[in-house]
Amino acid sequence: MTISVIDVIDLIHYRQDAPSLHGKLKTLFKEEFKPNERIVVLHNDTDFYFLNSPLSFTIYNLLLAIKSMGFPGFVFRFICNSSNLKKQLIPYFDNNDQPEVFNLILNYNSYNNVKDIIRYRKNIIYPMLCMVGLLRAHREKLIAYIIKNNCSEIQYSINNPNTKMLSEIPTNQNQSNIDDNLDYVYNNAISVSEDWTTLTQNKEILFLNQIPVPKSYINPNIPPNGSDFYKEFAVDLVSESVFDYPSVYISEKILRPILCTTPFIILGAVGTIRYLQSFGIKTFDDYWDESYDSIEDPSERFLAVMKQAEIVSKWPLDYLKQINLELESRLLYNRQIILDYIDQVFKPIYKEISDNVQNKNTVS
């Protein structure tokens, strides 16, 4: 069946603007939809969560509007790059009227960041790199751990954009677009859970909270642009966008070492390694301990990741070079997995949407 796309809604525009989301959906509602008609919902960025809530603020607001207006579930096609959205949506729709959900491991932002990566033959000079972007709690603790433990073998850079955190952006609470008495959620929270470092009783984490961390640091061995420097590093300590988070979230930060054929250790949400493996990626538990991936407690998981990274970074450079040689076929296999995924899954899904939008001027 060829779909007919009524519109595309990118939820990044509505994370703090429930009235506009409500108004947008009202313009799209009709009493009857054809079986092939779809409203595509892009949910490709991190989001806001109440503590222990399975639904993000934006998805909650979206579902509230959908149900209040009487939309059928089948008309919605969700495209996201977090792991649990389909499971989260199931209770809110009838069993025979579920929306389509495509859980991808990349979106257009991450694709644009990695599409030009070229694999360079390894010339390893340094044990480990770690690229840090926007400073979030887990990244600040990562840098604090490196400083405290004098982990000089882990070379890091901090490319912290001069961007206001979402907590500093005024929330649009103008409800003039809403004529229903609906309990939309408004927030002044940041887009990922940062509380684990302050709520914890773990003494090691509490000590790290006291260590000052630079807001920016450009390492000459890790330039902010390009990827050719990967050839000089044996292992990548990946600091993903989320850490204490209710689902796995994959960004270009983990795609980069895969495409650069560099083994990695991941500081990310619980289950990130397992999720990558579900797409065919072969990881490295035969060389170092990846049991950190299943640790639910964020403080314990953080320390397990960092202690493992510290151990690996201190291995002799010749040994790390040998590991890379032994892993070459596996690393090339992983790279091909991502390249094939881009060509066979990612591009066809987005092409189907762009080819079948009813009114290309209405895409939001």
Secondary structure, DSSP 8 states (H G I E B T S, - for coil): ---EEEEEEEGGGGTT-HHHHHHHHHHH--S---TTEEEEEEE-S---B-TT-SSBHHHHHHHHHHHHHT--GGGEEEEESBSSHHHHHGGGS-TTS--EEEE-S--HHHHHHHTT---------EEEEEEE-S--HHHHHHHHHHHHTT-TTEEEEE---S---GGGS------TT--S----------SS--THHHH---HHHHHHTTS---S-B--TTS-SS-SGGGGGEEEEEEE-S-SS-SS-B--HHHHHHHHTT--EEEESSTTHHHHHHHTT----TTTS--GGGG--SHHHHHHHHHHHHHHHHTS-HHHHHHHHHHTHHHHHHHHHHHHHHIIIIIHHHHHHHHHTBS-GGG--
